[in-house]
Amino acid sequence: MPNSETWNAVDLFFNDRLIGHDAVLDKVQASCAAAGLPSISVAANQGRLLNLLASLVGARRILEIGTLGGYSAIWMARALPVDGRLLSLEIDPKHAEVARANLALAGLADRVEVRLGKAIDLLPAVSGPFDLVFIDADKPSNPDYFTWAMRLVRPGSVIVVDNVVRGGTVADASSTDPTVLGVRRLVDLVAAERRVAATAIQTVGSKGYDGLLIARVIG
């Protein structure tokens, strides 16, 4: 049975051949580590997936809920046209400060705004529509974030929610973990939402065992 060592090796194999070395992103990751930010950014292959999704939908406006150090924002913003914009919401002042510096380092400060505050408080003042929404913040609030995302998108937009597998515990109906309950409520919301077509993908790799939910707005 493959283990985490194998998962890491496979990630390295594909990343080396399909993504390659990126000096800017290496510096971004190093700055996050030096600032003591938690090591919970998306993996490189997941960042490339977000970049590809943004390109595939022709994104001109992107909303991110949960900035951390700006790593995922950089991946997505790189897919934007020159006049495209990404708005990222971040609750932690230190994370926001690090992210802004990293975005400047990546030459994207003119396309990305990091707005500081509790996302659920900031969202009422956010104006759509957005072509891509990436939700990667506190998991108990996932249902609220998805509800807001649906108000801020258009037909054809894509909503991505990270960390929905929770190491497999999402399938445990008896779980009392608030993060698991948040994901399970999210899935129920998405399942009942006729305006989206959605799926969830389990992933293994350098970030362990987890997964993401992808929903396309169809009406």
FENMO-V313574 format. One record per pair of residues at least 6 apart in sequence whose C-alpha atoms are under 7 Angstrom apart, sorted by the first residue. I is the first residue (numbers start at 1). J is the second residue. If there is no record, write none. Layout:
I,J + I,J
//
This chain:
4,205 + 4,208 + 7,204 + 7,205 + 7,206 + 8,205 + 8,206 + 11,205 + 11,206 + 15,45 + 24,106 + 28,71 + 28,102 + 32,69 + 32,98 + 41,71 + 41,72 + 42,72 + 43,206 + 43,207 + 47,72 + 47,75 + 48,75 + 50,75 + 50,76 + 51,75 + 51,76 + 51,79 + 54,76 + 54,79 + 54,132 + 55,79 + 57,131 + 57,157 + 59,80 + 59,131 + 59,132 + 60,80 + 60,81 + 60,84 + 60,85 + 60,131 + 61,84 + 61,85 + 61,86 + 61,130 + 61,131 + 61,132 + 62,85 + 62,86 + 62,87 + 62,130 + 62,131 + 62,132 + 62,133 + 63,86 + 63,87 + 63,88 + 63,130 + 63,132 + 63,133 + 63,134 + 64,87 + 64,88 + 64,89 + 64,133 + 64,134 + 64,135 + 65,88 + 65,89 + 65,90 + 65,119 + 65,134 + 65,135 + 65,136 + 65,137 + 66,88 + 66,89 + 66,90 + 66,135 + 66,136 + 66,137 + 67,73 + 67,88 + 67,89 + 67,90 + 68,90 + 68,95 + 68,96 + 68,99 + 69,95 + 69,96 + 69,98 + 69,99 + 70,99 + 70,102 + 70,103 + 74,103 + 77,86 + 84,111 + 85,111 + 85,112 + 86,111 + 86,112 + 86,113 + 87,112 + 87,113 + 87,114 + 88,113 + 88,114 + 88,115 + 89,114 + 89,115 + 89,116 + 89,117 + 89,119 + 90,96 + 90,114 + 90,115 + 90,116 + 90,117 + 90,118 + 90,119 + 91,116 + 91,117 + 91,118 + 91,119 + 93,116 + 96,114 + 96,116 + 100,114 + 103,109 + 127,152 + 128,152 + 128,153 + 129,152 + 129,153 + 129,154 + 130,152 + 130,153 + 130,157 + 131,153 + 131,154 + 131,157 + 131,158 + 132,157 + 132,158 + 132,159 + 133,149 + 133,158 + 133,159 + 133,160 + 134,159 + 134,160 + 134,161 + 135,160 + 135,161 + 135,162 + 136,161 + 136,162 + 139,179 + 139,182 + 139,183 + 140,178 + 140,179 + 140,181 + 140,182 + 141,182 + 142,182 + 142,183 + 142,186 + 143,182 + 143,185 + 143,186 + 143,189 + 154,217 + 155,217 + 155,218 + 155,219 + 156,216 + 156,217 + 156,218 + 157,216 + 157,217 + 158,215 + 158,216 + 158,217 + 159,214 + 159,215 + 159,216 + 160,212 + 160,213 + 160,214 + 160,215 + 161,212 + 161,213 + 161,214 + 162,211 + 162,212 + 162,213 + 163,210 + 163,211 + 163,212 + 164,183 + 164,210 + 164,211 + 164,212 + 164,213 + 165,202 + 165,210 + 165,211 + 166,180 + 166,210 + 167,209 + 167,210 + 169,180 + 170,180 + 170,183 + 170,184 + 195,217 + 195,218 + 195,219 + 196,215 + 196,216 + 196,217 + 196,218 + 197,215 + 197,216 + 197,217 + 197,218 + 198,214 + 198,215 + 198,216 + 199,213 + 199,214 + 199,215 + 200,212 + 200,213 + 200,214 + 201,211 + 201,212 + 201,213 + 202,210 + 202,211 + 202,212 + 203,209 + 203,210 + 203,211 + 204,210
//
